[in-house]
Amino acid sequence: QVQVVESGGGLVQPGGSLRLSCAASGSIVSINDMGWYRQGPGKERELVALINSIGRTRYADSVKGRFLLSRVNANSTVYLQMNSLKAEDTAVYYCYAAVVGRGYSRLSDYWGQGTQVTVSS
C-alpha cells in the first residue's frame, strides 16, 4: 500500500561525499515527517536527520555541519547530502516516513529497506 524506497549508498574514501535519496509512494493521503536513521556494525539504530512537513530539520550532533537534509516533490522525496564522511559514518542507512495511508486517520511509521554506506581508505 505504501512504499518507501532508498538509493545512493556506496563505498567512498574518508572526506568524500555521497547523496542518498528516498521516495514515498503508494496509497498515501499525507506525509508528515521524513528522514534518515542509520545502524552501524554492532550498534543500535540511531537518528541521523529528520525534516517535518514545513521544512524544519533536526540533526544528530555527530553529523551537524556535514550532512544536509532536503525535501522536494510535494514533500514525498528527501535527499541526504553527506559531506566530509568519516569511517564512523559507515552504516546501513534507513529512510523513515510518517504517513497517513488510505483508509487510516492517523500517522503510521514506514521504513525503507536500507542502503549501505561504507567509508574506508
N, C-alpha and C positions, 0 to 999 in steps of 0.2 A: 504493500500500500504506500509506504513512504520509504524512499531510498536516500542514503547519504553516501556519497562516493568521493574518495580522496585520490589524488595523484601528485606526483612531483618529487617523491623521495629518491634517494640515490646515495652514492659514495662521493664525498668531497674531502679535500685537504683542509686541515686546520686553517682558519682565516678565510675560507671560501664562503660562498653563498648558495642558497637554494631557495626556490619558491614552491610552496605547497598550495594546492587548490582543493576546494571541496564544494560540491554542489548538492543541494537537497532537491528532491523531485518526487512526484507521485501525487497521491490524493491528499493534498495539503490545503488547508484553509488559511493558515497563517503561520509564520515563523517568528519566534522571539529571539532569544539568544542563540548565537552560533560561535564556535571557537574550536580550539585545539587543546588536547591533552596529550601526554606522552608517557611511555613506560620504558625505562632503560633496563638493561640486564640486571637482574636481581633486585629491582626496585619496584615500588608500587606506582600505580598510575597517578600523575600529578597534573594540575592545571598549568598550561603554558600561556594561553591568551584567550580572552573572551570578548565578544562585542555584542551589544544589545541592538534593538531594532532602530534606535535613533543614533547609533554610531559611537556610543560611549564604550571605551575599551578598558580592559584590566589585564595586566601582565604579571607573570611571576617575576620576583626580584632578580632571579638568575638570568633573565632574558631582556630586561629593560634596557633600552638603548641599542639593542642589537636586532631585535625582531620587531616587525610591524604587521599588524593585522588590519585588513581592509575588507569591505563588503560591497558587492555590486550585484547587478542583475535583479533589481527589485528585492534585494536582501536575501536572495536564495543561494548566493555564492559567496564564499570567503576565500581570501588568499592570505597566506602567512609567508612574508618575506623574511628570510633568515640570513643575517649577515654576521661576519666575524665569528664563524662557527668554531666551536671548541669540541674536543674529544668528549667532554661530559654531556654534550648535546645529543650524542648517539642514543637513539631510542626508536621505538615504534611510535609514530605519531597518529593519533586518532581524532578525526573530526567529530564534533558534537553539535547537535541542533536540538533546540526545544521547539516542538512542533505541535500545533493543533491539527490533527488529521480529520479527514471527512468522517462524520459520524461521532465525533467527540466534541466535548465542550470545554476541555481544559488541556493544558500543555502536557506533552509526554516527551521523554528523553529518547533520542535516536543517536546511534553511533555508526560511524564508518567502519570499514574492515581493517583499517590501519595501513600505513605506508612507512617503510623502513628508511630511516636517515642514519647514515654511518659517516662519522667524521674521523679520519685516520690518515696518517702520513705513511 
